[in-house]
Amino acid sequence: MGRFALLWVVLLVLLVIVALVAIWFLQRYYAKATLDTALVRTGFGGSRVVTDGGCLSLPILHQVQKVSMGALTFGINREGRDAVLTRDKMRADVQFEFELRVAPTKEGISTAAQALGSRIARGGDTVKDVFAGSLVDAIQRAAAVRTLEEIHLDRSGFSDDVARAIDTQASKFGLTLVSASLLAVDQSDLSQWNENNAFNAQGMRQLAELVADQRKARIRIETEAEVAVRESHLAQHQRQLELQRAEREAEIALQEHLAKLEADAKSREDRARDEAKLASETTRIENEKRVKATQVESDEALRKAEMAAIRTLEEEKINNDIQIAKKRAEEAEARAEEEEARAKVILAAESVQAQKERAIAEREREIAHLKQEKELSLEGAKVKRDVETLLEKAKADAAAKTKASEAERVRMEAEAAGRIALNQAENTLGDAVIRMRLEERKLDRLPEIMTQMMKPVEKIDSIRINQISGAGGSNGAGEGVDGAFGAAMDQILGMAVRLPAMKQMGEEIGLDFDANLAGRTADYANRIKDKPKTEK
């Protein structure tokens, strides 16, 4: 029992020691990547890029390089004598700020580590030194196709052109452009321009013309403003005169109104006097009128009675005419409704007949469409089945040839020792024997060449068959679609097999075999091969 407990204690101590050694080993030789740092390990086992996790870095066997994944910001200014030249021969002071970072891919990190090394960790100024020429070239090229005003109005387009050029250059170093910001753009100071420079001379002339035109426009605007002010003063003075005239007219109108009131008062007194006199005369006349009115009223009552009798007779006659007209209108409406009902019946019959004919035509068109789809599907299935059969056959032949080449390679390795002695003896042979051995070597490599020749067949996307039957062709209707498709596939496979071999033979004899020349040569060889059969 005590021995068993001692064994457990020893095992526990050994486990603790192993754990401590493992912790020390990992702490010492296990390199870890962080969110802003990637690792590139070289040495034993090849290059490895670590962006998440870690890797073992053993002394002597491995070398680990840290690549900063953070953004690198730097600015570039082109001012004064270094200002960029625009399309209108003007000098523009521009200030850009660029932000780059290592592309978050294994290829980008590996390329950045090879091209920039530890310079990435030293900040943006170090990377700026690498891109200085490309930055200046990109800014100048983007400015050369724009005027100074276009650069100012289309700042985003100018920045995008520069960014595209810089991004293309940065990708070669494993970097990617995060942003390119145009911070400032303005015309360069004329004191920094060299008058003996042709571009500067043209720009200064255009600038002088522009300044002169703007000065003229400013003077014209100031003159127009002064004229407008004087016209405003004149209008105000005229308004004052109008007000004074209106005040004077109001005073005169008031005096006239007072005089008129006095005249009215006097005329009222005279009128009151005349009215009193007129009232007495009116009373006398009214009495006479009442007498005459009584007589007139009696006469008018007689005339009204006569007129009422006549109007009653006329109304009865008009009512009779209205009743007759209503009856005639009702008869006309009944006749119109009858005609309309008859027309609706005729139209309904014609509509039913048209719908029946339309349904028959639609059914015939659907039947024809279904027949056409069925024929097309059968034809497509047949062609697809033929293509799949030929492709499976080609793949099976390629697999068989691959296995044969593997067996040949094993045999050649077994005979390698014997061939060493044989090659030493062959060094003393003549040119004819050497050429024969060279041809044998080519035949030995033929299976591998055939395997590579079959790879173009795998890339066939679609096949178009143009079959011409008759003289010099196939048997026409005797072979059908299968014969045409087989002939086309034989031509494709034959060309895929011949072209690489003929190119290799052409390289050996110093002749460049392109696809057209190889095809013509193969056709000529087939005609020569078939000629003896024809003569027989």
MIBA-733968 format. One record per residue (C-alpha): x, y, z. Coordinates in steps of 0.001 Angstrom, whole numbers, plus 500000, padded with zeros to 6 digits. Layout:
residues N
XYZ;...
***
This chain:
residues 536
500000500000500000;502824502402500874;504623501508497634;501494502305495613;501176505735497310;504874506427496631;504322505592492957;501437508074492775;503597510780494372;506397510161491859;503946510297488941;502446513521490273;505894515096490592;506789514004487059;503536515487485719;504230518786487482;507782518844486073;506519518060482565;503850520789482854;506421523329484040;508812522384481227;505958522637478692;504924526056480042;508533527272479902;508968525861476390;505804527529475088;506631530810476832;510113530749475310;509557529389471802;505847529930470979;505256533180469058;501729534638469098;500047536941466601;497959539888467818;495134541916466316;497570544533464975;500565542276464281;500955539289461953;503812536785461985;505851535466459053;507889532394459967;510668531212457644;513189528416457860;512461524742458504;509117523758457002;508991526701454565;507349530084454845;504201530393456983;501990533425457595;500113533598460919;497360536184461401;495317534488464128;496861532181466730;500562531402466901;503385529101465829;506525527485467222;509764529380466631;512710527114467377;516237528509467479;518438527790464462;515470526213462608;513102529183462388;513129532950461985;509991534958462886;509321538418461468;506544540628462826;504465542605460346;502390545507461660;498786545419460407;498000548929461612;497313551869459312;500270553958458092;499410557634457636;501617560158455896;501107563339453935;502652564842450848;502739568507449850;503483569908446409;503883573654446865;505925576537445564;508399575511442888;507308571875443327;503624572679442648;501849570402440158;501197571565436594;497547571514435472;496073571169431995;495647574941431626;499391575449432408;498657576710435931;500599575767439055;498523574297441897;499599573840445512;498095570535446674;498241568799450022;497364565093450232;497106562678453140;497344558941452451;496487556018454708;497914552586453840;497893549241455562;499141545746454844;496610543724452841;494862541326455289;495734538262453186;498545535762453442;499927536824450058;499787540516451025;501489539935454390;504192537772452807;504821540329450038;504960543232452525;507415541331454715;509674540656451716;509444544121450145;509431546390453216;510671544254456101;510993546098459379;510302549485457744;506558548944458256;506963549141462020;508934552423461819;505902554434460705;504429556120457664;507433558353456857;509545555301456060;506880553930453717;506504557412452242;510157557279451135;509383554081449218;506319555565447485;507597559131447049;508171558854443305;504916557005442665;502942559517444756;504330562517442886;503772560799439527;500158559878440379;499327563418441568;500967565025438521;499233562647436066;495827563291437641;496399567074437593;497682567105433988;494237566183432605;492322568801434642;492286572546434904;492789574286438226;489060575033438423;488149571400437588;490429570160440374;488677572496442814;485135571627441664;485767567864441285;487920567206444327;486519563699444792;487241562716441167;490797564058441442;491317562135444701;489866558949443159;492268559098440185;495244559518442510;493945556747444803;493579554271441916;497151554877440766;498552554573444310;496495551457445067;497909549715441986;501469550539443052;500812549641446713;499500546185445804;502951545345444435;504337545844447950;501551543867449633;499792547041450814;496282548322450233;495133551937450154;492634552757452902;492000556394451948;493446559272449947;492293562706451133;492814565996449312;493317568382452236;493999571605450349;494275572898446784;495039576458445714;496867578433443054;500592578613443613;502191581965444490;503275583814441336;506579584753442972;507551581066442865;506984580784439104;509947580748436733;509216583176433902;511734581445431617;509755578197431799;507450577693428793;504641576181430863;504907578910433487;504934581617430792;501688580298429292;500115579987432715;501155583530433715;499703584884430455;496382583099431067;496393584270434669;497036587876433591;494164587667431098;491903586191433753;492843588897436276;492258591622433680;488864590171432743;487860589913436385;489019593506437029;486895594681434077;483927592736435382;484441594197438860;484611597760437484;481488597109435401;479647595783438438;480760598759440559;479623601182437826;476270599443437543;475919599580441321;476665603333441362;474115603922438588;471588601865440523;472233603981443654;471731607216441717;468572605856440142;467355604962443618;468065608519444842;466243609915441801;463247607685442485;463176608815446127;463300612504445073;460496611914442576;458510610242445326;458987613267447590;457762615566444821;454750613317444279;453933613489447998;454188617294447999;451915617465444958;449423615107446631;449424617288449782;448755620421447707;445980618658445812;444437617599449134;444453621218450379;442830622463447169;440259619645447320;439445620623450928;438878624262449949;436688623169447050;434722620883449363;434094623720451844;432906626000449056;430673623246447794;429200622749451260;428374626464451478;426730626363448068;424779623247449057;423491624934452213;422308627930450230;420692625702447602;418890623743450350;417364626931451689;416145627833448210;414914624276447676;412998624282450982;411295627434449945;410430625971446555;409300622699448163;406826624486450403;405367626154447378;405428622873445511;403642621055448372;400588623222448078;400477622670444339;401087618955444858;398118618642447228;395866620125444641;397242617887441906;396981614773444127;393336615368444673;392814615546440939;394879612382440449;392862610367442969;389722611162441066;391253610117437775;392905607028439410;389560605732440534;388349605831436970;391542604159435665;391362601354438263;387863600444437213;388960600317433562;392077598248434462;390012595681436400;387950595071433288;391077594652431116;392666592222433665;389572590035433642;389714589864429846;393475589049429881;392996586301432512;390382584616430380;392641584767427303;395679583422429314;393631580499430645;392699579466427116;396362579721425926;397633577627428906;395164574850428173;396297574793424540;400023574651425545;399366571807428042;397676569787425298;400675570320422988;403085569229425801;401129566024426432;401195565187422732;405005565817422567;405595563572425629;403653560740424018;405694561057420840;408974561085422859;407943557949424768;407204556173421479;410638557204420106;412422555992423280;410640552637423156;411643552226419510;415305553161420336;415423550666423248;414132547947420959;416842548710418348;419538548798421075;418453545405422483;418559543912418980;422129545335418453;423315543910421826;422068540435420869;423973540596417561;427180541843419274;426954539107421948;426656536421419263;429655537807417366;431718538017420630;430966534370421506;432036533281418001;435284535327418237;436130533847421668;435490530342420332;437846530918417360;440474532514419671;440349529487422053;440777527074419100;443827529038417828;445324529195421347;444904525422421824;446549524691418451;449470527019419309;449973525326422722;449913521855421114;452549522956418554;454679524517421315;454514521332423453;455496519203420440;458443521498419705;459622521436423355;459370517633423431;461435517301420238;464051519777421527;464318517997424910;464759514591423192;467402516014420846;469225517761423752;469181514590425888;470604512566423011;473403515073422335;474176515346426076;474340511537426370;476749511332423402;478970514071424853;479065512419428289;479930509046426718;482810510536424717;484129512484427702;484003509383429950;485846507429427271;488506510153427003;488924510269430802;489221506456430979;491902506470428249;493778509225430090;493621507266433391;494898504103431671;497764506007430101;498577507595433465;498778504159435128;500976502907432274;503319505872432741;503540505121436498;504476501495435770;507054502664433250;508515505075435806;508916502247438387;510592500094435760;512926502910434809;513931503447438432;514731499730438725;516872499918435609;518584503180436609;521691501460438000;522153499406434846;521651502435432614;524461504319434362;526980501754433148;525243501600429772;525389505395429374;529108505325430149;529557502813427362;527319504809425024;529559507856425342;531887506114422902;529125505400420336;528601507229417043;526094509994416142;523575507563414649;523383505516417838;523054508704419928;520132509899417789;518492506493418157;518858506672421944;517384510203421876;514330508944419987;513924506111422506;514034508687425321;511263510693423618;509144507547423343;509681506875427049;508347510363427887;505348509973425553;502845508755428241;503456511842430397;503145514080427325;499872512374426400;498539513026429915;499307516740429579;497799516785426082;494436515600427395;494096518544429804;492682520953427129;489752518523426647;488719519139430272;488328522864429531;485772522392426738;482772524582427594;480627524039424514;480866522198421180;479460523440417894;479199520812415139;479134521879411479;478670518680409411;479014518909405598;478041515661403906;478784514660400340;481946514394398306;485067514232400431;483009514007403619;481169511301405523;478407509006404308;475703511659404898;472462510234406139;474051506869406695;475933508033409782;473505510661411075;474080512835414120;476265510238415870;478721510121412954;478939513936412739;479476514282416488;482082511484416494;483955513098413605;483979516457415384;485217514880418635;487938512971416731;489121516242415177;489142518028418581;490936515201420393;493377514739417518;494249518435417482;494650518506421286;497022515526421068;499047516741418087;499574520404418957;501773520059422114;503851517277420523;504376519277417326;505283522390419349;507921520377421264;509293518934418016;509341522425416513;511351523766419474;513914521001418968;514334521743415247;514022525554415641;510526525991414120;507585527737415855;504407525631415474;501319527743416151;497785526300416083;497185527054412373;500522525658411194;500092522545413349;496624521937411916;497815522298408316;500781519976408960;498532517349410566;496088517502407637;498945517136405162;500278514111407100;496834512491407052;496528513000403292;499947511427402713;498978508514404978;495683507957403146;497187508331399648;498653504791399453;495270503351400506;493600505235397661;496165504045395137;495613500473396238;
***
